[in-house]
Amino acid sequence: MPLYDHLKRTIDVVAAGAGLVATAPVLAASAAAVYATMGRPLFFRQQRPGLGGEPFELIKFRTMRLSAPDQDDIGSEASRMTPVGQFLRSTSLDELPTLINVLRGEMSLVGPRPLLMRYLPRYSSEQARRHEVRPGVTGWAQINGRNALSWEQKFALDVWYVDHRSLSLDLKILLGTVGKVFAREGINQSGHTTMPEFMGNEASSPSAGNTSNSARRGA
């Protein structure tokens, strides 16, 4: 779908630029809240895999206190999350700086969410197809369950999007994202701040196939 991908990049640049201008007061207020409650740095920066698995630096507002030198980052997430950070995450305001990634061409408004670099060798060949497009600020999996889904279900939805991406589908995802943000649905899995770590799998579970079928029906 090279023709649509070219159009999509133009839409991304225009929309991300307009979004940064329109949300400037919210960005400033969020930055001030992070500084007042957690100090510096204001932003969470981490390498994530982009198009073709190539690394880029993801930028988000910080939502957790910095971990101690002897503290496990993943195991201590719940204790390091601040009330301000929880609010930013539940409202997705922590994601606003990723519009900078969109302007840079590292991300798109819509696409599979960028995960961790260490997940790359853990994907099956089918799951790895999620990197055939730029990662997105939001995506098909985000409006079909977000972090309440299993990893297999999320990856099945991501690959379905890669094969069916279009302007009408992207508009549907963007509109659906607005509803999910206001409803604050699927923010995390029970017992986790977001999702447990993906450790890999031998094959997609039956639930992934069921989710893929529901995605094809437009669930």
N, C-alpha and C positions, 0 to 999 in steps of 0.2 A: 504494500500500500504506500509506495513512495510519494505519490501525488498528495495524499492526505497528510502524510507525515511532514511534508514541506509546508502545507497550509497550517498544520497544527503548530509548527514552530513559530510562525508569524503570529498566530492567535496567542500563544504563550507569552511572547515578548510584549505585545500590546496589553494583554490582561494583567501580567505581572507588574509592569510599570505603573499601570493605572491603579492596581491594588495597593502598591506601596505608597503611592501618593494619597489615596483615599483613606488608608488605615494609619497614616502617620501619627495622628493623635493617640490611637490605640497602641501603636508601637512604642511611643514615648512613655505612655502611662505604664505599660507592661515592663519596660526597661527600668523605670523608676521603682516599681514594686519589687523587681528582682534585686536591684541594688540595695534597697532599704532592708530586705529580709535575708539576703544571702551574700551581699557584697559582690565583688568581682571574682571571676569574669561574669559578664552578663549573659554570654552566649555559650551554649553547648556546641562544641565542634568535634566532629568525628569522621574518620574516613569511612565511606560507604561505597558499595559497588554501583556503578552507573551503567550506561549503555555498553553492552558487551562485557560487563563485569569490570570495566575500568574504574579505578578508585577516584573519588572526588571528596571534598570536605563539606559535609552537611552542616548547616547552620540552623540552630533553633535557640529559643530562650531556655536558659537553665531552669530546671524545676526541682533539683535536688541539691542539698549541701554537698560539698566536696567530701570524698571518702578519706578516711585516715590512711596513712601509709600501710598499715597492717590489716586493713579492712577489705573484705571481698566486695567488689563493686556490685555484682549481681545480687549476692545474698543480703546486702545491706540497703537495697533500694527503698524498701518500705519505710525503714527508720530514717532515711535521709530525705524523704519527700517532705516538703514544707506545705503548709496550708495554701500559700500563694502559688506554689508549684502545682499543687493538686488542682487549683482553680484554673490555672493557665492550661493544664493538660486536658481537663474535662471540657473546657470550652474551645480547645484546639488553638488558643491564642499563642501557645508556644511555637506553633508551626508557621506563624506569619513571616519570620525571617527567611524561611525556605524559598520565598518569592525571589530572593537574591540568587539562589541556586537556579531558579527557572530563568531569570534574566541572563545568567552566565551560560546557559545551554546545557547545564549538568542535569537538570530535571525538567519535567513537564508538569503542567497543572494536573493532568490525569495520567496515571500509569501505575504499575505495581510499586508498592512502597519500597524504598531502599532499606535493606536490612543490614546485617553485619558482614564484614569482609570474611570472617572465619566460617561463614555458612557456605561459601562458594563450593568447596569440595564435598560438602555434605548433600548437595542436591542430586536428585536423579537427573538423567539427561532431559526428561520432560519438564521437570521443575525448573531446570536451568534456563529454559526458554523464556522465562519472565524477564531475562536481561536482553531480549531482542529489541526492546523499546526502552526509551528513557524512563527512569523511575518517576513516580508522580507524587505530588503533594497529597492527592487523594486518588482513590482507585475503585475498581469494581468490587474488590473484597471489602473495602471500607463501608460501602452502602449495603453490603449483604452479610453483615455480622461483625465486621471489624475484628477486635481482639477476642471476641467471644467464640470465634471459629477455631478449629484445630489448624495446625500448620498445613496439613495435607489439604484441607478444604480451602484455605487461603491460596495455596499455590495452584490448585485446580482453577480457581476463579481468575488468578493472575494470567495463567496461560490461555484461558478462554478469552480474556480481554485482548491479549496479543493477537489472537486469530480473528477477532471480530471488531477491532477498534474502528471507529467512524465518528464523524462529527455529531450525529444524533446520539450515539452512545455516550460520548464525552459530555454532551449537554445534560443527558439523563443522570450521569454520575455526579456532575457538579450540583445539579438541583437536589439530588438525593443527599449529597453531603451536607447541604445547608440544613435539611431536616434532621439528619443524624446529630449534627452539632448542637442544635437547639434541644433535641431530646436527650443528649448526652448518653447515647446508647453504645454498648460494646466497647467501653473504654479499656476494660481489662478482663482477664480471666480470674476466676475465684482464687484468692490466695496469692495473686501476683499484681505488681503495679501495672504491668501491661500483659506480656506473654512469657511463659517459661522459655528457656533457651531451646532452639531447634538443634537437635543432636543428630539429625539424619535419619534415613529410613531405607529399608530394602525395596519397598514398593509402596505405591499409594494405597491407603486403606480403602475399604468399601465406601466409607463415608465421603471420601474425596470424590469418588465417582458419582455419588448421589448429588453432591453439591454442584458438580460440573453440569449434571443434567438439569438441575434447577436453574443454574445460570443460563443455560441455553434457552430455557423457557422464559427468561427475563425476570426471575424472582428478585 
